[in-house]
Amino acid sequence: PGECSGVETPPLGDRFWYPLYETLVELDGPGHIHSAGCRSERLTYSLHFINEENIAVVSLLNSQVFNDFPTLKILVSHGGGAIPYQFARFEASSLRGKGPRFSDQMRKLYYDTVLYSKDALELLFKTVGVDRCLFASDCPFDPEGGPMYIRETIKILDQLEVSEADRQKLYLGNAQKLLKLK
């Protein structure tokens, strides 16, 4: 993905991806955006993931994809890259243009909780709403010298001041809805 292989991947708003979107809609299942590793000497491992997820989200939300596929469901890893934290920059551009507000477009996606920080999760929930977020854990991941297992993610989520109903959505309800498990 991206340009590390010497071949640039088409943006997710490109018609190149329409057969995939058609299939996802037909199957009524979600797509999942998750970056892949890169060996660019210019980027660190984590920065590459964040950049690629940002590019994927912006290219998708600034396109006609959700007009052409209104029932398309897409889940973005790592809380959407840096998009929920920089959305106002994209919002300003959308307000100058003729398209929909970027913040409204963001609520067409789902986001996982792999952010490793209470503050980051609180901002994600404030930006896109708890209804658009699903529990996820990243293992193995070594943020401070030890693996980040599910129990550590649960500890972070349990520190959040959210209602019991929202906690149920995060841990189970939103995934059941997205994946049609109920």
C-alpha positions, 0 to 999 in steps of 0.5 A: 500500500502507499508508495513503498513498493514503487507503485502508488496505490489508487486512492480509496475514492478512485473507481478502481475500488468500486468492484470491492465496494459493490461486493461489500454492499452486496454481502452487507459486510464491512471493509477494513482499512489497515495500513501495511508495513513500509521500508521507507527510510524517511518514515518510522514504522508508526508514522507510516501507518498513521500517514497511510490511514489518513490518506485512505480516510481523506481520499474516501471521505472527499470522494463520491463513494458514499453517494454511490454506495450509501450502505457501504460500511468501512472500519478504520484501524487505530481510531482513524489515524490522526484524522479525528484529531486534525478533522478541523483542518479538513472541515475548513476545506469542506466549508469552502467547497460545495460538498458535505461537512467533513465531520458529517462524512467522518460519521459514515465510518467506524473506528476501532479503539486501538489508540493506547491512550485514555485522552486519545479515546476520549477525543475520538468519542467526542469527535465521531461518537461512541456509536461509531467505535468498536473495541479492539486491541493490538497484540503484540504491540510494545508501547513501553517495553511490554506487549499491549494485550487485551487486558491493557486496552480494557483497563484504558477503556474502563477509565473512561467516563461513559455511560453503561449503555455506551460501554456496552456499545463499545465492547459488544453492541456496535460490533454486533450491529456492524457485523450483523451478529445479532 
